[in-house]
Amino acid sequence: MSHVVVIGAGQAGAALAAKLRALKFEGEITVIGDEPAPPYQRPPLSKAYLLGEMEEERLWLRSADFWAENRITLKLGQPVTALDPAARSVTVGDEVLVYDELALTTGSVPRRLPAEMGGTLGGVHTVRTLADIDAIRASFAPGRRLVVIGGGYIGLEAAAVGRKLGLEVTVVEMAPRILQRVAAPETSAYFRKLHAGHGAAIMEGMAVDRLLGESHVTAVRLTDGRELPADFVIVGVGIVPATALAQAAGIALDNGIRTDAQGRTSAPHVWAAGDCASFPLNGVQMRLESVGNAIDQAELVAANIMGADRDYLPKPWFWSDQYDCKLQIAGLNLGYDRVVTRPGDGEAVSIWYYSGERLLAVDAMNDPRAFMVGKRLIESGRTAAPDLVADVATDLKTLMR
């Protein structure tokens, strides 16, 4: 009987194991996770869970019964200490597991401030795991002063929660504008106005010199010499793929764990999926950090382990919740040279990205219709004339004809 071992018990690892059983794989499946919690969803951590609106059990991707009923062994709170592709084995504590096929779904880890900048002081947090949020929830008390370093989606979501709970919030972004790496200036402007309207201070084009404090952070010093008093700090400056285990085993890296179009790594019988994995797309190794990609890529790898012989064709989509705004993103805006803004009902608006006349992506703020139309067009390889999109008299449904 064959044995599939999955290293990483996040969204991708859970999806891969579940898909194997759905495809009638009858062998042994072991999923190894370094966190003690069962596989859970991360997006609500910085939103509903942090706000106290969701209990831990509701985060779980599957019930405890599911894993038992599907004969999937979970080894939790047990990091893998060694991987030997030649021997087809992984070491977990004192135990050595032999595999027939191995899937690396190790995810990603947050970037942190270095110790010399005060990154190891008490009260300095990242927002990535259940333990991160459990450690920080008590700090979200009315009147406390929060400084968020980084104006990406994670930082802005944490800022929104802070304001909703009555904290004094300042966001410090080193780039000239928030969301600069991922969105057009029009989308940045929308969220800058949204946060300002809720009382959050946004400081753009401003770098951090260091954090101040003896054992616990007390302030953030900026490179212009100003100091921002802080009861605690959230560092939201991006994530990096968790590749240490693969690198130590001699597996090729390239913007993450390098895979071919079907999810195979450079090591025989070793696959990768999710945040940690890069795959070929338009001549480059692409890595997508999203729930949708984690599920789709992992399920494809499961199918290919079963012999499907299929290439991965991503259908990117993302979302973010901030205050009463739901942002939905379809497609990838890489290489855009034109942006069209389309007002929706009320405060809704959508930003449409083009390369020439080709539609690449859509940012939809409280506009689910624009999101769905844009998503369907992009996934079907069609476009919509920019002038038609910009004309509010155009019924979006007609763009699908």
Secondary structure, 3 states (H helix, E strand, C coil): CCEEEEECCCHHHHHHHHHHHHCCCCCEEEEEECCCCCCECCHHHHCHHHHCCCCHHHHECCCHHHHHHCCEEEEECCCEEEEECCCCEEEECCEEEECCEEEECCCEEECCCCHHHCCCCECEECCCCHHHHHHHHHHCCCCCEEEEECCCHHHHHHHHHHHHCCCEEEEEECCCCCCCCCCCHHHHHHHHHHHHHCCCEEEECCCEEEEECCCECCEEEECCCCEEECCEEEECCCEEECCHHHHHCCCCECCCEECCCCCECCCCCEEECCCCEEEEECCEEECCCCHHHHHHHHHHHHHHHCCCCCCCCCCCEEEEEECCEEEEEEECCCCCCEEEEEECCCCCEEEEEEECCEEEEEEEECCHHHHHHHHHHHHCCCCCCHHHHHCCCCCHHHHHC
